Amino acid sequence: MDIVELKKDGESLTLALKGRLDAISADDFSRKVAEATAEGARHLLVEMSDLDYISSAGLRVILTAAKQLKKLGGELKLAALQENVATVFKISGFDKIIPILPTCDDA
């Protein structure tokens, strides 16, 4: 999985995920979120139009990041999910916990 920093503005950061978010790549995402919060990010938007697959480990790391940001007074939002990834979020109920937007512009 690739993690690309798209935009940084004060306490807001937009990242794009490409590939697969699974047990192998979950630690990379977790480290990136930890680095971002250490540098002052409190609002994270994750653009997922190029994320092809998410596993339970990927869901877990997304939920952990959302909780971490909430503790800091911030929020995690997801945008532009592919249909198969969006289905995983709906089936798991995560779409009720984490805001999911059609596009980054909607954030």
Phi, psi and omega in degrees: 000141174254141175241119182245128176278115183270320185202138175229128182213097181062241181272002182253139179222135175245125177243151173243134176253136180230133177106236185233133173253101185221193183301328181286322186259353183301321180297325178297316179295317180300316178297319180297318178295318179298317177297316182297316180291326177296331179270005174105000178291135178233341180236117184240125174250126181246113179274125189237023183296337179253013175271115186273336188205143172224133180259181177297327176294324176293317177299317181299316182290328175294314179297318178299317178297318179298317179295318180299314180293323179297319178300330181270005180085014182247201183202149173252131175232149178244148181218150170059048179286138172294156185304316182293325178288319178300322179298319178299318179295322179291313181298321182281347182085002181293338179293345177271343184261320186244128178298130178239122184249151180297322181218165175296327180297335180285349180286000000 
